[in-house]
Amino acid sequence: MQMLKHLTKTDLLKGVDELAQVDQGFAWIISQYGPPPLWKRPQGFPTLIHIILEQQVSLASAQAVYNRLIERLATVTPSHFLSLSDHELKKIGFSRQKTRYCRELAHALLSGSIELASLNQLPDQEVRQRLMQIKGIGPWTADIYLAVGLGRPDIWPDGDLALALAIKQLKNLPRRPSSKQMRRMSLQWKPWRSVAARLLWHYYLSEK
């Protein structure tokens, strides 16, 4: 049975120390910029909406749209979200595609076809499978929710562009690594792949 653990600040620092011993690149990041933030988000619908907004756009752009959604709704719930028309969501900054994805999620929660509260008790792969049954939630979105919403310690967010750019620069590679190459590389960082991702995001943002 997989041990279900929610990453804490203490765990994060332990993972950082262990990763620094197995990868000189991580040791260098820590020496230059210190340990990364925990980047923890609350479990639930608002966080999944936020992650969907982050698909294939900058964090700043997604945050701006999410902030406008909060200003409009105050409390982001499935029923409140569905009360907004497509036109209202477009004015907030939702694309047509992300409007459709977020509506699919809201309907799935209201119908009971998925219960986000129950995911905390499930193994990583089962969480992925349940989330990915919803249109618009692919491997990256599911993995980010596992890593920052559920705080699982050993998640590698497949296909993350910032991670690819960070690895290319940190390892001085001639080109950006593929998702397959990064998955293979990440195996050496088990059981702290979520911490490795945080270190690389920390490096990417600090270098920018």
C-alpha positions as CSV (number, residue, x, y, z in Angstrom):
1,M,0.0,0.0,0.0
2,Q,1.5,3.4,-1.0
3,M,2.2,5.7,1.9
4,L,0.2,8.8,1.5
5,K,2.1,11.8,2.7
6,H,1.5,15.6,2.4
7,L,4.7,17.5,1.8
8,T,5.5,19.8,4.7
9,K,8.2,22.4,5.1
10,T,10.2,20.0,7.1
11,D,9.9,17.3,4.4
12,L,10.8,19.9,1.8
13,L,14.1,20.8,3.5
14,K,14.9,17.1,4.1
15,G,14.3,16.5,0.4
16,V,16.4,19.5,-0.6
17,D,19.3,18.2,1.5
18,E,19.1,14.7,0.0
19,L,18.8,16.0,-3.6
20,A,21.8,18.2,-3.1
21,Q,23.9,15.1,-2.2
22,V,22.9,13.2,-5.4
23,D,22.9,16.1,-7.9
24,Q,25.6,18.8,-8.0
25,G,23.2,21.1,-10.0
26,F,20.7,21.1,-7.1
27,A,23.6,21.8,-4.7
28,W,24.5,24.8,-6.8
29,I,20.9,26.1,-6.9
30,I,20.7,26.0,-3.1
31,S,24.1,27.7,-2.7
32,Q,22.9,30.5,-5.1
33,Y,19.2,31.0,-4.2
34,G,18.5,29.0,-1.1
35,P,15.8,26.3,-0.7
36,P,12.6,26.7,-2.8
37,P,9.2,27.8,-1.5
38,L,6.8,25.0,-0.6
39,W,4.3,26.4,-3.2
40,K,1.4,24.7,-1.4
41,R,-2.2,25.4,-2.6
42,P,-5.5,24.4,-0.9
43,Q,-7.1,21.3,-2.1
44,G,-10.3,21.7,-4.1
45,F,-12.1,23.3,-7.0
46,P,-10.5,26.7,-7.0
47,T,-7.0,25.3,-7.2
48,L,-7.9,23.0,-10.1
49,I,-9.4,26.1,-11.9
50,H,-6.2,28.0,-11.3
51,I,-4.1,25.1,-12.7
52,I,-6.3,24.8,-15.8
53,L,-5.8,28.5,-16.3
54,E,-2.0,27.9,-16.2
55,Q,-2.1,25.5,-19.0
56,Q,0.3,26.7,-21.8
57,V,0.4,30.3,-20.6
58,S,2.7,32.3,-18.2
59,L,2.0,32.1,-14.5
60,A,1.5,35.8,-14.3
61,S,-1.1,35.7,-17.1
62,A,-3.0,32.9,-15.4
63,Q,-2.8,34.6,-12.0
64,A,-4.3,37.8,-13.4
65,V,-7.3,35.9,-14.8
66,Y,-7.7,34.0,-11.6
67,N,-7.6,37.2,-9.5
68,R,-10.4,38.7,-11.7
69,L,-12.4,35.5,-11.2
70,I,-12.1,35.9,-7.4
71,E,-13.0,39.5,-7.6
72,R,-16.1,38.6,-9.6
73,L,-17.3,35.6,-7.5
74,A,-15.6,36.1,-4.1
75,T,-16.1,32.4,-3.4
76,V,-15.1,30.1,-6.3
77,T,-17.5,27.1,-6.2
78,P,-18.8,25.0,-9.0
79,S,-22.3,26.5,-8.8
80,H,-21.0,30.0,-8.6
81,F,-18.7,29.4,-11.6
82,L,-21.6,28.0,-13.6
83,S,-23.7,31.1,-12.9
84,L,-21.3,33.1,-15.1
85,S,-22.1,33.2,-18.8
86,D,-19.5,32.5,-21.5
87,H,-19.5,36.2,-22.2
88,E,-18.7,37.1,-18.6
89,L,-15.9,34.5,-18.4
90,K,-14.5,35.9,-21.7
91,K,-14.4,39.4,-20.1
92,I,-12.6,37.9,-17.1
93,G,-10.0,36.4,-19.5
94,F,-11.1,32.8,-20.0
95,S,-10.5,31.4,-23.5
96,R,-13.3,29.4,-25.1
97,Q,-11.4,26.2,-24.5
98,K,-10.7,26.8,-20.8
99,T,-14.3,27.9,-20.3
100,R,-15.4,24.5,-21.6
101,Y,-12.8,22.7,-19.4
102,C,-13.8,24.5,-16.2
103,R,-17.5,24.0,-16.9
104,E,-16.8,20.2,-17.4
105,L,-15.1,20.2,-14.0
106,A,-17.8,22.1,-12.3
107,H,-20.5,19.8,-13.7
108,A,-18.5,16.7,-12.7
109,L,-18.3,17.9,-9.1
110,L,-22.0,18.9,-8.9
111,S,-23.1,15.5,-10.4
112,G,-20.9,13.6,-7.9
113,S,-19.0,11.8,-10.7
114,I,-15.8,12.9,-8.9
115,E,-15.3,13.9,-5.2
116,L,-12.1,16.0,-4.8
117,A,-12.1,15.5,-1.0
118,S,-11.8,11.7,-1.4
119,L,-8.7,12.0,-3.6
120,N,-6.5,12.7,-0.6
121,Q,-6.9,9.0,0.5
122,L,-6.0,7.5,-2.9
123,P,-2.6,6.5,-4.4
124,D,-1.0,8.9,-6.9
125,Q,-1.9,6.9,-10.0
126,E,-5.5,6.5,-9.0
127,V,-5.8,10.2,-8.4
128,R,-4.4,10.8,-11.9
129,Q,-6.9,8.4,-13.5
130,R,-9.9,10.0,-11.8
131,L,-8.9,13.5,-12.6
132,M,-8.1,12.7,-16.2
133,Q,-11.6,11.3,-16.8
134,I,-12.6,15.0,-16.9
135,K,-12.2,16.7,-20.3
136,G,-9.4,19.3,-20.2
137,I,-7.5,17.6,-17.4
138,G,-4.4,15.9,-18.8
139,P,-1.3,14.4,-17.2
140,W,0.3,17.8,-16.5
141,T,-2.8,19.3,-14.8
142,A,-3.3,16.1,-12.8
143,D,0.4,16.1,-11.7
144,I,0.5,19.7,-10.7
145,Y,-2.6,19.1,-8.6
146,L,-1.0,16.1,-7.0
147,A,2.2,18.1,-6.3
148,V,0.9,21.4,-5.1
149,G,-2.7,20.7,-4.1
150,L,-2.3,17.3,-2.5
151,G,1.3,17.8,-1.6
152,R,2.5,14.4,-2.8
153,P,6.3,14.3,-2.5
154,D,7.3,12.2,-5.5
155,I,5.5,13.7,-8.5
156,W,7.2,14.7,-11.7
157,P,5.0,17.0,-13.7
158,D,5.3,15.6,-17.2
159,G,5.7,18.1,-20.0
160,D,6.3,21.1,-17.9
161,L,8.0,23.7,-20.1
162,A,9.6,25.6,-17.2
163,L,11.2,22.4,-16.0
164,A,12.6,21.6,-19.5
165,L,14.0,25.1,-19.8
166,A,15.5,25.0,-16.3
167,I,17.2,21.6,-17.0
168,K,18.6,22.7,-20.3
169,Q,20.2,25.8,-18.7
170,L,21.3,24.1,-15.5
171,K,22.8,21.1,-17.3
172,N,24.2,23.2,-20.2
173,L,22.4,21.0,-22.7
174,P,22.5,21.8,-26.4
175,R,18.7,21.6,-26.7
176,R,15.6,21.4,-24.5
177,P,15.2,17.8,-23.2
178,S,12.1,15.9,-24.3
179,S,9.5,14.8,-21.8
180,K,10.8,11.2,-22.2
181,Q,14.4,12.4,-21.4
182,M,13.2,14.3,-18.4
183,R,11.2,11.4,-17.0
184,R,14.2,9.2,-17.3
185,M,16.4,11.9,-15.6
186,S,13.9,12.4,-12.8
187,L,14.2,8.7,-11.7
188,Q,17.5,9.6,-9.9
189,W,15.5,12.1,-7.8
190,K,13.1,9.6,-6.3
191,P,11.5,9.7,-3.8
192,W,11.6,13.5,-3.9
193,R,10.7,14.4,-7.5
194,S,8.2,17.0,-6.3
195,V,11.0,18.7,-4.4
196,A,13.3,18.4,-7.4
197,A,10.6,20.1,-9.5
198,R,10.3,22.9,-6.9
199,L,14.1,23.4,-7.0
200,L,14.1,23.7,-10.8
201,W,11.1,26.1,-10.8
202,H,12.9,28.1,-8.1
203,Y,16.0,28.2,-10.3
204,Y,14.0,29.1,-13.4
205,L,12.2,32.0,-11.7
206,S,15.3,33.3,-9.9
207,E,17.3,33.3,-13.2
208,K,14.5,35.2,-15.0
